Amino acid sequence: GIQVEQSPPDLILQEGANSTLRCNFSDSVNNLQWFHQNPWGQLINLFYIPSGTKQNGRLSATTVATERYSLLYISSSQTTDSGVYFCAAPLREETSGSRLTFGEGTQLTVNP
Amino acid sequence: DTGVSQDPRHKITKRGQNVTFRCDPISEHNRLYWYRQTLGQGPEFLTYFQNEAQLEKSRLLSDRFSAERPKGSFSTLEIQRTEQGDSAMYLCASSPKTGYGNEQFFGPGTRLTVL
């Protein structure tokens, strides 16, 4: 199956700093999702991004499918950005129903 | 609220007991997934339904686990004879069926603690 690797595993920032999180995947995918897991465990959808660049407020994401990676940019970070960020990619198999394979996440801590 | 809902949010049980969790997907979504997440790890796929048909099960899903989705609406996940290793967050997600790679939306999860 597909392998998904995220880096860095941990990131500590001061409020106001910018950051870039990376997601590498081992096979071609037709989609990729970024999530933020809040302290209560809920996965919040950030981006659904098969290719190209999308922006949502202070967050943006870029997926370069031909080179098998995606980047999540966080600008002017706030303490509420703290948490675990996951990327996930679906299997390209008919029987899989596009089940997602997740990376191990990046634990982001933003200090005031 | 039109998102994915799960019940209960927390469950504490003793080893050997049976537990059942419920998931209500987004109403127009015909695909439903169960994932399990242990501390410090990303979620791992357990099983998936398209309408009422269970089309795939992970090797993680031992014979103590069973899932159903009667009438293609809500789903239940039952764990029989729970073990301490079953302690985890159980996440449900749904998506529409339009081919590969559809966006999945997750519920708040059920956190299971087996004593």
Boltz contact constraints between the chains, C-beta under 6 A:
constraints:
  - contact:
      token1: [A, 30]
      token2: [B, 100]
      max_distance: 6.0
  - contact:
      token1: [A, 30]
      token2: [B, 101]
      max_distance: 6.0
  - contact:
      token1: [A, 31]
      token2: [B, 101]
      max_distance: 6.0
  - contact:
      token1: [A, 41]
      token2: [B, 89]
      max_distance: 6.0
  - contact:
      token1: [A, 41]
      token2: [B, 109]
      max_distance: 6.0
  - contact:
      token1: [A, 42]
      token2: [B, 108]
      max_distance: 6.0
  - contact:
      token1: [A, 43]
      token2: [B, 106]
      max_distance: 6.0
  - contact:
      token1: [A, 48]
      token2: [B, 103]
      max_distance: 6.0
  - contact:
      token1: [A, 86]
      token2: [B, 42]
      max_distance: 6.0
  - contact:
      token1: [A, 90]
      token2: [B, 101]
      max_distance: 6.0
  - contact:
      token1: [A, 92]
      token2: [B, 100]
      max_distance: 6.0
  - contact:
      token1: [A, 95]
      token2: [B, 56]
      max_distance: 6.0
  - contact:
      token1: [A, 97]
      token2: [B, 31]
      max_distance: 6.0
  - contact:
      token1: [A, 97]
      token2: [B, 48]
      max_distance: 6.0
  - contact:
      token1: [A, 97]
      token2: [B, 55]
      max_distance: 6.0
  - contact:
      token1: [A, 98]
      token2: [B, 100]
      max_distance: 6.0
  - contact:
      token1: [A, 98]
      token2: [B, 101]
      max_distance: 6.0
  - contact:
      token1: [A, 98]
      token2: [B, 102]
      max_distance: 6.0
  - contact:
      token1: [A, 99]
      token2: [B, 45]
      max_distance: 6.0
  - contact:
      token1: [A, 99]
      token2: [B, 48]
      max_distance: 6.0
  - contact:
      token1: [A, 102]
      token2: [B, 42]
      max_distance: 6.0
  - contact:
      token1: [A, 102]
      token2: [B, 43]
      max_distance: 6.0
  - contact:
      token1: [A, 103]
      token2: [B, 42]
      max_distance: 6.0
  - contact:
      token1: [A, 104]
      token2: [B, 42]
      max_distance: 6.0
  - contact:
      token1: [A, 105]
      token2: [B, 42]
      max_distance: 6.0
